[in-house]
């Protein structure tokens, strides 16, 4: 066994406990009578996700990484993996009526947590001779996996009727949108992905560090706002999923309430809708490499870890890490702007690119979760970059990639345009 003396177990334990505390608070928003609801028909009911997160952690770290015995083979198999069907008809094949009682799920989760915490504290979770444990891969996998699920859980809670979930009061601010003049990004190199060892942890689709020569282009300073989209709707454009019309006025459906449509907030739309807007506006969506160039490149020719520089992500840099559940004005965080003056790149909503989700050269499935990316290299999912209001701080890094179907309407995704 070969281990590293640099592994900070206390940090991993604190991270796991923070994740579990946040997950508990989010699941507590779901009323007991809604536990088996499927507000998004393409996803399992809440019952699955409350069991899936701890089951995944035990399966990946303890059972497969450390070769420990199964805790409950039936429940582990039931909660092992979620679904990503393209249509509601496909999703019906995953329907079932025998989900466990919520108390049984909670007891199973507690048993998983106990063993995972023990492993993080005392077991050999880092071993260069075991692929799943190289650089503590399984431990980091379960930590980031839970943070990701907390975000996607809220997409589902968002679609749940207000009478079947809790309420969290928030302040909302709006004003006239800022001028959205384009910024010129000079020709240069965009570095996509990373090399193993360059970052503490990365998912398999992040590896295969690739340098792309990007010609000069002009990109909008801010994402497209609701005010921008209103003009598109007036000219026959589609109504976004999160909008609602009542008595001739447009409302925005937030996570816990409906408010008059904020003009200065980014509009959340599907990739297909974003492309339609770009065509209407005589522009296009940026490629993944162009996003990188606008976000991380600088006029001086270097690249930064984050748009604002090398400082770790903090509240002044953007709307992320559960500071709030909903968007805010696109110019609310000037400290987060890139070297080119492009703003709101990290937080306030993921950003669509025109790039299909595909592997970088030399892709290898990760040992701890071999199917994490490979199932989605199908020419149907598009890369998103950045972060949403409910993206955990630990997931914010230059190489991270997110992806969705082009017509999936439930995620928190904004976009900006590149001039033609």
N, C-alpha and C positions, 0 to 999 in steps of 0.2 A: 504494500500500500504506500502510495506517495501522496503526501498532502502538502498544503501550503500553510505556513505560519501566519499568513496575512488574512485568513478568513475570520471575519468579525461575526461570531455567533450571536452576540447580543443584538447587533443590528438586524440580523435576519429574524431573530425572535420578536423584536419590537415591530418589525415590518409585518410579520405574520399576524401578530395580535392586533395591530392597527387595521389590517385588512378585515379580520374577522369581526372586529367591533363595527367597522363601517358597513360590512355586509349585513350584520344583524340589524343595524338601524334602518337600512334600506328595505330589507324584507319585512321589518315591522310596519312599514307603510302599507303593506298589503293586508287587508282585513282577512280574518279566517275564512269567511264565506267566499272569498275570491281566490283561495289557495289553489284551486284546480282550474281557474279561468285561463283562457288563452287569448288575451287581448290582441296579440299579433298571431294570426292563424298559422304563419310560417314557423312559429316557434312552439316549444313545449309549454305546458302550464308552469306556473310559479313553483309547484311542488317539485318538478324536476330540478330547477336551478338551485333551490335551497339545499337539495341533496347532492347535486353535481359538484359544486365547488369543493366541499370537504372530501368527497369521494375521490375526485381527481387528485387532490393533494396527497391523500394516502396512497392511491394507486401509483402515482408517478414517483414519489419520494420513497415511501416505505416498502411497498410491495415489489415494485419493479427496480427501483434504484438500489435499495438496500436488501432486497430478497427476503423480506419479512413475510410472515403468514398472512393470509386473507383475514379480514375482520368479519365480513359478511358477504360471501360470494354473490348472493342474490341481489342485494342492494347495490353492491359495487357494479355489477353488470347493468342494473337498471339505470344507474346514474352516471355511467362511464362517459358518454359522449352525447353532445347536442346534435341538432339537425340544421341544415342549411338548404332546404328545398327551393327550387326555382319557382314553383307554383303551389297554390293552395291544394290542388288535386294531389300533388306529390306529398304534401304534408299530411294528408289524411291517412296515408299508409303508416304513419307513426302514432296515430291515435290509440289510446288505451284507457281503460276504465278502472284499473287496479292500482292506481298510485297509492302509496302508503299514507296513513294518517299523519298530520303535521307533527304530532308528538313523537311518532316513530322516526320521522325524518330528523327531528331535533336530537333525539337520543343517538342516532347513527352519526350525525355530524359531531356531536360532543366526543364520541369514541374516536373518531378520526382525528379530531383536533388534539386530543390527549397524546396520541401516538406521534403525530407530526411534530408537536412541540418537543416531545422527548427526543425525537431524532435530530431536530435542529440544534438541540442543546448538547447532546452527548454522542450521537452516532457519527460514523465516518462518512460524512456527506460530501467530502471532496477527496477524489482519488483519481490520479492521472492514468491508472491502469484499467479503470472501468468507464466505458464511454459515457454512460448516463451521469457519472459523477465527476467528469473532467471539469475543472473550474466550478465545481458545485452546481453543474447545469440543472439537475433536477430540482434543487432547492430554489434557484432563481426562477425556474419555469413555473412552479406552483405559486410563487409570490406574484409574478406579473400576470399569470392567468387569472387569479382572483381579482386583481385590480381591473383587468379588462372586463370581467364579467359584471363587476359593479356598474360599469358604464352601460353595457348592453342590457342589464336588468332594468335600468331606468328608462331605456327606450320602450320596454314593455310596460312598465308602470305608467309611463306617459299616456299610453293608449287605454288604460283602465279607467272606467267611469269614476268620477269624483266621489260618488256615494260608496265606493268599494275600496277606498284607500285613504290614508291619512293626509294631512295638510301641513306644509311648512311655509310660513309667511316670509316673503322677501320684498325688498324695495326694488322698484324698477324706475329707470330714468330714460328719458328720450328727449331729443331736440333735433333741430334741422341737421340732416346729414352733411358731413364735410365735403368740400369739393374733391372729386375723385380723379384728379389728373394722373396721367400715366407717368411712370418713372422709367427712364432708360437704364437698362442693365447691359453693361458692355460685354463684348465677346470674352469668353474665358472658360476655365475648367470648372465643371461641377463634379464633385466626388460623391458617388453613390455607394451606399453600403459600407462595410467595415471588414477588417481582417480579424480572425480569432485572436484574442488577447489584446486587441486594441480597445475594446470595451469590456466592462466586467461581465456583461451578459448580453446576448442578442438572440433573436429568433432566427431560424435557419434562412429565411428569405432575406435577412439583412446582410448575409455574408457573401463574399465575392466582390471585394472592393473594386469599384469600376470608375475610371475617370472618363468623363464625356466632354468633348469640346462643344461648347454651346455658342452659336452665333449671337450677336447683339439682338435684343428685343425690348419692346416697351410693354410694361405690365402695370395694371391699375394699382394705385397706392393702397386702396382699401378693397375689401370684398364687396360684392354686389349687395346692396341694402334692400330692405322691404320697399322703400320709396322707389328705387330703381325698378324693382319687379312690378310694382303697381302700374308703371307706364307700359310694361310688357303685357300685363293682363288687359289693360285698356285697348291694346292693339291685337287682342285675340290669344295672348299667351295663356298657358295653363295656370290654374290656381294651386299653390303649394299645399301639401298635405296638412301643414300646421295652421293654415288660415281657415277662417270661418266667417261667413257673411250673415249679418243679422240686421234687419231694418235698414238695409242700404249701406251699412258700415262694415268695414273689415275688422275682424278680431284676430288675435293670435292666441292659439291654444298652448299655454305653457304647461309645465309639468303638473301644477296644482291649481291653475286658475286660467281664466280667459281675460285678456286686457285689450284695449284699443291697439290696433296694429302700430308698433313702434317704428317710426320712419328710419331711424338711424341704426337699427340693428341689422345684422346680416340675415339674408333670407336663407332658410334651410330648404334645399330641393334635392331631387334625384340627379344623378349624372346625366340622364337623358334630358331632363328639363334644363340643366345648366348648359348643355350643348345647344339646345334650342334657343336659349337666350343669347348665347354668344353669336350664333348665326344671325339672329335678329339684329344684334348690335354691330354686325360687321367685324366681329373679332373671333377669337377661339379660346379654348381652355389651354393653360400651360401644360407642358410635358412635365414628368417627374424631374427631369434634369433641369428644366427652366425654373421650377419651384425651388430646387436646391440652389441654383445660381442666385435667384432673387433673395432667398432667405439667408444663405450662409456665405455667399461670396461677398467681396468688398471691392470698392474702386482701387484699393491698394494692391489687389491681386491675391490676397490670402483668403483662407476660408475659416469661419468661426464655428465653434461647437453649437452655438445658438445664434439666432438673428442679432441679438443685442450684444453679443460678445461671449466671454467665457464664464461669466457668473452663473451659478446654478439658478434654475427657474425659481422665481419669487413672485409674489402677488403683483408687484408693479409691472411685470413683464407681460401679463396677459390674464385672460379669464379661463383658468383651468384649475385642477386639483380640488374640485368641489367647493370652491370659494362661494359659488352660487350654482343654482341648478339650470338657469336660463341664460340666454345671450344678454349682451349689453351693447352700447354704441360701439361702432367699429373703430373709433378713434379714442377709446377710453384709456388706452395704455401706450402713450407715445414712447415710453422707455423700452418697449419691446420691439421697436422698429429695427429693420435691418440696416446694413451699411449703405444701401441704396435709398433708404427712406421708405421702404415698403413696410406697411404696418399690419398688425393683427394677423400675423402669420402663424403664431402658436397660440392656441386657445380660441374661445368664442365659436368653435365649430371646426371640424375637420375640413380640409380643402381638397376638392376634386382635382385630379389631373386627367389629362387625356391618355395616360399610359395604362395599357392593360397590365394587370398583375401577372408577373412572370419571374422566373428565377434569374439571378445574376449568374455570370459564368462560373462554373465550378460548383454549382449548388449541390449540397448534400443534405438529406433530411436529418434533422437533429435526433440524437439518440433518445432523449427523454420524451419526445413527442413527434414521432416520425410523420404523422399525417397532418401536422399543424398547417403547413403551407401547400404541400403537394396536391391535395385534393382540389385546390382552388386555382391551379394553373390551367384554366379551361377556356381562356379567351372570352370569359363572360364577366369577370370582375375587374374593377378599375382601382388603381392606386389612389389612396388619399394620404395626405401628409398633415402634420401639425398636431392639433389636439382640440377637444371640445371642452365646454365648461366642466364636464364630469370625467375628464381624463386625469388619472392620477399623475402626480408630479414625477414619480419614478419611471413613467413610460415616455417621458419627454427626452428624446435624444435624436440626433441628426439622422441616424440610420433607420429609425423605426418606420415601418410601413403599415398602413391599414388598407383594407379593401372591402368593396361591396359590389353586389349586382348593380347594373346601371339603372334599374327601375325600382330599387328598394327605397321606400319613402320614409322610413321610420327613424333613421339615424340623424344625428346632428351634424349636417354637412353643408358648408357654404362653398363659395367659389369666387374667383376673380378672373378677369379677362386679359388676354394678350392681344395686342394690336396686330392686325394682318398687314 
